[in-house]
Amino acid sequence: MPQAQQIMCSVNNCHYWGKGNRCEAQQIFVVSDKFADTATDHIDAPQASMTQATPVNNCMETACKTFVPKGSYMASADGVTKQQ
């Protein structure tokens, strides 16, 4: 039986960050930096299937669109919920 996927993240000022550097977002959306620079903060995992692929050459060219500052009023703006 496959194990549940675990996303690790050390950005502890993110709304979805959890103890042990675990991402507690139910969904995440990773894109190219180029796309992230032009996309609004409202584009996140729920819109991923409607977004074109954004290939990159290495991990330094990627960005997590799911980041929301901890305590921010924007915590529910991306349509992603925090796991309980």
GUTI-140738 format. One record per atom (N, C-alpha, C): residue in one letter; x, z, y negated. Coordinates in nm, 4 decimals. Atoms other than C-alpha are relative to their C-alpha. Layout:
<nukols>
type:A | u:X | w:Z | v:Y
...
</nukols>
This chain:
<nukols>
type:M | u:0.0846 | w:0.0000 | v:0.1177
type:M | u:0.0000 | w:0.0000 | v:0.0000
type:M | u:0.0892 | w:0.0000 | v:-0.1241
type:P | u:-0.0842 | w:0.0073 | v:0.1201
type:P | u:0.1490 | w:-0.0986 | v:-0.3398
type:P | u:-0.0174 | w:0.1238 | v:-0.0876
type:Q | u:0.0052 | w:-0.1140 | v:0.0921
type:Q | u:0.2352 | w:0.1786 | v:-0.5832
type:Q | u:-0.0554 | w:-0.0443 | v:-0.1341
type:A | u:0.0494 | w:0.0287 | v:0.1347
type:A | u:0.0704 | w:0.1998 | v:-0.9229
type:A | u:0.1182 | w:-0.0338 | v:-0.0900
type:Q | u:-0.1060 | w:0.0411 | v:0.0917
type:Q | u:0.2749 | w:0.0293 | v:-1.1906
type:Q | u:0.0269 | w:0.1108 | v:-0.1012
type:Q | u:-0.0381 | w:-0.0987 | v:0.1003
type:Q | u:0.4658 | w:0.2608 | v:-1.4224
type:Q | u:0.0789 | w:-0.0713 | v:-0.1090
type:I | u:-0.0702 | w:0.0571 | v:0.1143
type:I | u:0.5712 | w:0.1494 | v:-1.7676
type:I | u:0.0741 | w:0.1137 | v:-0.0688
type:M | u:-0.0836 | w:-0.1015 | v:0.0634
type:M | u:0.8564 | w:0.3480 | v:-1.9168
type:M | u:0.0279 | w:-0.0416 | v:-0.1442
type:C | u:-0.0220 | w:0.0282 | v:0.1419
type:C | u:0.9076 | w:0.3757 | v:-2.2928
type:C | u:0.0592 | w:0.1237 | v:-0.0664
type:S | u:-0.0642 | w:-0.1132 | v:0.0671
type:S | u:1.1356 | w:0.5950 | v:-2.5032
type:S | u:-0.0398 | w:0.0118 | v:-0.1467
type:V | u:0.0432 | w:-0.0034 | v:0.1403
type:V | u:0.9576 | w:0.5318 | v:-2.8358
type:V | u:-0.1008 | w:0.1145 | v:-0.0157
type:N | u:0.0850 | w:-0.1185 | v:-0.0041
type:N | u:0.8237 | w:0.8862 | v:-2.8689
type:N | u:-0.0884 | w:0.0203 | v:-0.1229
type:N | u:0.0933 | w:-0.0091 | v:0.1119
type:N | u:0.6508 | w:0.8285 | v:-3.2019
type:N | u:-0.1147 | w:-0.0996 | v:0.0153
type:C | u:0.1112 | w:0.0898 | v:-0.0308
type:C | u:0.4067 | w:0.5874 | v:-3.0351
type:C | u:-0.1184 | w:0.0815 | v:0.0516
type:H | u:0.1236 | w:-0.0635 | v:-0.0455
type:H | u:0.0460 | w:0.6930 | v:-2.9756
type:H | u:-0.0077 | w:0.0069 | v:0.1526
type:Y | u:0.0111 | w:0.0097 | v:-0.1456
type:Y | u:0.0787 | w:0.5910 | v:-2.6081
type:Y | u:0.1148 | w:0.0668 | v:0.0758
type:W | u:-0.1142 | w:-0.0623 | v:-0.0660
type:W | u:0.4067 | w:0.7746 | v:-2.5375
type:W | u:-0.0432 | w:0.1283 | v:0.0678
type:G | u:0.0299 | w:-0.1219 | v:-0.0735
type:G | u:0.3877 | w:1.0474 | v:-2.2752
type:G | u:0.1257 | w:0.0660 | v:0.0536
type:K | u:-0.1098 | w:-0.0797 | v:-0.0547
type:K | u:0.6064 | w:1.3160 | v:-2.1245
type:K | u:0.0738 | w:-0.0784 | v:0.1082
type:G | u:-0.0814 | w:0.0732 | v:-0.0965
type:G | u:0.8929 | w:1.1769 | v:-1.9190
type:G | u:0.0226 | w:-0.1445 | v:-0.0384
type:N | u:-0.0160 | w:0.1376 | v:0.0507
type:N | u:0.9079 | w:0.8628 | v:-2.1358
type:N | u:-0.0908 | w:-0.0992 | v:0.0719
type:R | u:0.0973 | w:0.0884 | v:-0.0643
type:R | u:0.5977 | w:0.7144 | v:-1.9733
type:R | u:-0.0967 | w:-0.0560 | v:-0.1043
type:C | u:0.1010 | w:0.0623 | v:0.0845
type:C | u:0.3717 | w:0.4680 | v:-2.1505
type:C | u:-0.1356 | w:0.0323 | v:0.0610
type:E | u:0.1313 | w:-0.0390 | v:-0.0492
type:E | u:0.0168 | w:0.5975 | v:-2.1191
type:E | u:-0.1114 | w:-0.0943 | v:-0.0435
type:A | u:0.1000 | w:0.1008 | v:0.0341
type:A | u:-0.1572 | w:0.2847 | v:-2.2468
type:A | u:-0.0534 | w:-0.0609 | v:0.1286
type:Q | u:0.0573 | w:0.0619 | v:-0.1187
type:Q | u:-0.3981 | w:0.1364 | v:-1.9935
type:Q | u:0.0432 | w:-0.1454 | v:0.0139
type:Q | u:-0.0487 | w:0.1368 | v:0.0016
type:Q | u:-0.2686 | w:-0.2078 | v:-2.0917
type:Q | u:0.1120 | w:-0.0067 | v:-0.1031
type:I | u:-0.0992 | w:0.0268 | v:0.1036
type:I | u:0.0380 | w:-0.3308 | v:-2.2783
type:I | u:0.0132 | w:-0.1505 | v:-0.0142
type:F | u:-0.0192 | w:0.1420 | v:0.0259
type:F | u:0.1243 | w:-0.6660 | v:-2.4311
type:F | u:0.1398 | w:-0.0183 | v:-0.0566
type:V | u:-0.1373 | w:0.0274 | v:0.0424
type:V | u:0.4868 | w:-0.7788 | v:-2.4549
type:V | u:0.0088 | w:-0.1476 | v:-0.0358
type:V | u:-0.0092 | w:0.1365 | v:0.0511
type:V | u:0.5597 | w:-1.0913 | v:-2.6593
type:V | u:0.1402 | w:-0.0257 | v:-0.0528
type:S | u:-0.1278 | w:0.0323 | v:0.0648
type:S | u:0.8506 | w:-1.2728 | v:-2.8193
type:S | u:0.0014 | w:0.0589 | v:-0.1396
type:D | u:-0.0131 | w:-0.0493 | v:0.1374
type:D | u:0.9841 | w:-1.1331 | v:-3.1456
type:D | u:-0.0594 | w:-0.0982 | v:-0.0992
type:K | u:0.0505 | w:0.1036 | v:0.0913
type:K | u:0.8945 | w:-1.4625 | v:-3.3109
type:K | u:-0.1518 | w:0.0095 | v:-0.0121
type:F | u:0.1456 | w:-0.0147 | v:0.0023
type:F | u:0.5287 | w:-1.4221 | v:-3.2131
type:F | u:-0.0388 | w:0.1312 | v:-0.0683
type:A | u:0.0309 | w:-0.1311 | v:0.0571
type:A | u:0.5277 | w:-1.0512 | v:-3.3054
type:A | u:0.0129 | w:-0.0010 | v:-0.1515
type:D | u:-0.0195 | w:0.0073 | v:0.1445
type:D | u:0.6562 | w:-1.1338 | v:-3.6538
type:D | u:-0.1168 | w:-0.0660 | v:-0.0722
type:T | u:0.1095 | w:0.0725 | v:0.0647
type:T | u:0.3560 | w:-1.3583 | v:-3.7216
type:T | u:-0.1383 | w:0.0503 | v:0.0394
type:A | u:0.1300 | w:-0.0473 | v:-0.0489
type:A | u:0.0771 | w:-1.1889 | v:-3.5219
type:A | u:-0.0404 | w:0.1299 | v:-0.0698
type:T | u:0.0492 | w:-0.1226 | v:0.0621
type:T | u:-0.1400 | w:-0.9219 | v:-3.6790
type:T | u:0.0052 | w:0.1151 | v:0.1005
type:D | u:0.0016 | w:-0.1174 | v:-0.0867
type:D | u:-0.1506 | w:-0.5679 | v:-3.5415
type:D | u:-0.1246 | w:0.0053 | v:0.0880
type:H | u:0.1226 | w:-0.0010 | v:-0.0794
type:H | u:-0.4989 | w:-0.6403 | v:-3.4031
type:H | u:0.0102 | w:-0.0863 | v:0.1257
type:I | u:-0.0210 | w:0.0793 | v:-0.1210
type:I | u:-0.3607 | w:-0.8824 | v:-3.1423
type:I | u:0.0787 | w:0.0852 | v:0.0976
type:D | u:-0.0624 | w:-0.0868 | v:-0.0995
type:D | u:-0.2845 | w:-0.6792 | v:-2.8315
type:D | u:-0.0495 | w:-0.0423 | v:0.1378
type:A | u:0.0295 | w:0.0326 | v:-0.1391
type:A | u:-0.3443 | w:-0.6720 | v:-2.4561
type:A | u:-0.1388 | w:-0.0609 | v:0.0235
type:P | u:0.1304 | w:0.0621 | v:-0.0248
type:P | u:-0.7202 | w:-0.7471 | v:-2.4727
type:P | u:-0.0067 | w:-0.1493 | v:-0.0361
type:Q | u:-0.0017 | w:0.1410 | v:0.0393
type:Q | u:-0.6374 | w:-1.0838 | v:-2.6368
type:Q | u:0.1083 | w:-0.0802 | v:0.0730
type:A | u:-0.1143 | w:0.0648 | v:-0.0664
type:A | u:-0.3432 | w:-1.1669 | v:-2.4067
type:A | u:-0.0386 | w:-0.1291 | v:0.0715
type:S | u:0.0379 | w:0.1204 | v:-0.0751
type:S | u:-0.5341 | w:-1.4191 | v:-2.1951
type:S | u:-0.0323 | w:-0.1180 | v:-0.0913
type:M | u:0.0304 | w:0.1069 | v:0.0956
type:M | u:-0.6192 | w:-1.6185 | v:-2.5095
type:M | u:0.1226 | w:-0.0410 | v:-0.0811
type:T | u:-0.1234 | w:0.0238 | v:0.0744
type:T | u:-0.2575 | w:-1.6269 | v:-2.6321
type:T | u:0.0912 | w:-0.0931 | v:0.0792
type:Q | u:-0.0944 | w:0.0895 | v:-0.0662
type:Q | u:-0.0056 | w:-1.9000 | v:-2.5546
type:Q | u:0.1217 | w:0.0777 | v:0.0466
type:A | u:-0.1230 | w:-0.0602 | v:-0.0501
type:A | u:0.3053 | w:-1.8124 | v:-2.3569
type:A | u:0.1064 | w:0.0003 | v:-0.1101
type:T | u:-0.1053 | w:-0.0127 | v:0.1014
type:T | u:0.6018 | w:-1.6969 | v:-2.5686
type:T | u:0.1340 | w:0.0236 | v:0.0690
type:P | u:-0.1249 | w:-0.0186 | v:-0.0749
type:P | u:0.9180 | w:-1.7572 | v:-2.3621
type:P | u:0.1162 | w:0.0430 | v:-0.0892
type:V | u:-0.1201 | w:-0.0471 | v:0.0693
type:V | u:1.2475 | w:-1.5925 | v:-2.4602
type:V | u:0.1209 | w:-0.0209 | v:0.0903
type:N | u:-0.1228 | w:0.0161 | v:-0.0769
type:N | u:1.6100 | w:-1.6103 | v:-2.3482
type:N | u:0.0557 | w:0.1311 | v:0.0533
type:N | u:-0.0500 | w:-0.1303 | v:-0.0450
type:N | u:1.6793 | w:-1.2354 | v:-2.3149
type:N | u:-0.0900 | w:0.1106 | v:-0.0537
type:C | u:0.0871 | w:-0.1110 | v:0.0385
type:C | u:1.5228 | w:-0.8917 | v:-2.3592
type:C | u:0.0083 | w:0.0339 | v:-0.1488
type:M | u:-0.0144 | w:-0.0288 | v:0.1428
type:M | u:1.6556 | w:-0.8642 | v:-2.7150
type:M | u:-0.0971 | w:-0.0817 | v:-0.0856
type:E | u:0.0936 | w:0.0859 | v:0.0718
type:E | u:1.4006 | w:-1.1303 | v:-2.8154
type:E | u:-0.1449 | w:0.0377 | v:0.0290
type:T | u:0.1356 | w:-0.0409 | v:-0.0354
type:T | u:1.0957 | w:-0.9308 | v:-2.6997
type:T | u:-0.0468 | w:0.1184 | v:-0.0837
type:A | u:0.0603 | w:-0.1098 | v:0.0749
type:A | u:0.8566 | w:-0.6868 | v:-2.8654
type:A | u:-0.1277 | w:0.0456 | v:0.0699
type:C | u:0.1231 | w:-0.0558 | v:-0.0551
type:C | u:0.5792 | w:-0.4557 | v:-2.7445
type:C | u:-0.1054 | w:0.0026 | v:-0.1101
type:K | u:0.1058 | w:0.0052 | v:0.1001
type:K | u:0.2627 | w:-0.5376 | v:-2.9413
type:K | u:-0.0911 | w:0.1215 | v:0.0074
type:T | u:0.0902 | w:-0.1120 | v:-0.0201
type:T | u:0.0925 | w:-0.2235 | v:-2.8095
type:T | u:0.0410 | w:0.1241 | v:-0.0799
type:F | u:-0.0450 | w:-0.1153 | v:0.0785
type:F | u:0.2947 | w:0.0157 | v:-3.0292
type:F | u:-0.0978 | w:0.0339 | v:-0.1113
type:V | u:0.0806 | w:-0.0547 | v:0.1097
type:V | u:0.0805 | w:0.2303 | v:-3.2580
type:V | u:0.0634 | w:0.1337 | v:-0.0367
type:P | u:-0.0611 | w:-0.1281 | v:0.0372
type:P | u:0.2344 | w:0.5161 | v:-3.4587
type:P | u:-0.0876 | w:0.1182 | v:0.0413
type:K | u:0.0708 | w:-0.1219 | v:-0.0408
type:K | u:0.1396 | w:0.8591 | v:-3.3219
type:K | u:-0.0712 | w:0.0603 | v:-0.1203
type:G | u:0.0782 | w:-0.0604 | v:0.1075
type:G | u:-0.1355 | w:1.0183 | v:-3.5310
type:G | u:-0.0582 | w:-0.1000 | v:-0.0986
type:S | u:0.0455 | w:0.1049 | v:0.0908
type:S | u:-0.2211 | w:0.6854 | v:-3.6945
type:S | u:-0.1503 | w:-0.0242 | v:0.0129
type:Y | u:0.1401 | w:0.0408 | v:-0.0030
type:Y | u:-0.5740 | w:0.5840 | v:-3.7888
type:Y | u:-0.0167 | w:-0.1307 | v:0.0786
type:M | u:0.0033 | w:0.1281 | v:-0.0707
type:M | u:-0.4833 | w:0.2551 | v:-3.6136
type:M | u:-0.0073 | w:0.0167 | v:0.1527
type:A | u:-0.0072 | w:-0.0249 | v:-0.1440
type:A | u:-0.4873 | w:0.4182 | v:-3.2661
type:A | u:-0.1055 | w:-0.0748 | v:0.0804
type:S | u:0.1016 | w:0.0726 | v:-0.0757
type:S | u:-0.8102 | w:0.2431 | v:-3.1659
type:S | u:-0.0177 | w:-0.1433 | v:-0.0478
type:A | u:0.0150 | w:0.1334 | v:0.0572
type:A | u:-0.7651 | w:-0.0781 | v:-3.3672
type:A | u:0.0403 | w:-0.1112 | v:0.0950
type:D | u:-0.0494 | w:0.1047 | v:-0.0891
type:D | u:-0.5847 | w:-0.2649 | v:-3.0883
type:D | u:-0.0884 | w:-0.0225 | v:0.1220
type:G | u:0.0883 | w:0.0156 | v:-0.1142
type:G | u:-0.8627 | w:-0.2208 | v:-2.8311
type:G | u:0.0579 | w:0.0526 | v:0.1298
type:V | u:-0.0637 | w:-0.0570 | v:-0.1175
type:V | u:-0.6283 | w:-0.0419 | v:-2.5889
type:V | u:-0.0260 | w:0.1504 | v:-0.0019
type:T | u:0.0237 | w:-0.1441 | v:-0.0061
type:T | u:-0.7076 | w:0.3086 | v:-2.4678
type:T | u:0.1154 | w:0.0698 | v:0.0699
type:K | u:-0.1035 | w:-0.0822 | v:-0.0612
type:K | u:-0.4774 | w:0.5896 | v:-2.3636
type:K | u:-0.0505 | w:0.0524 | v:0.1329
type:Q | u:0.0390 | w:-0.0519 | v:-0.1300
type:Q | u:-0.4825 | w:0.6896 | v:-1.9987
type:Q | u:-0.0179 | w:0.1493 | v:-0.0093
type:Q | u:0.0252 | w:-0.1448 | v:-0.0030
type:Q | u:-0.6142 | w:1.0350 | v:-1.9253
type:Q | u:0.0763 | w:0.0635 | v:0.1121
</nukols>
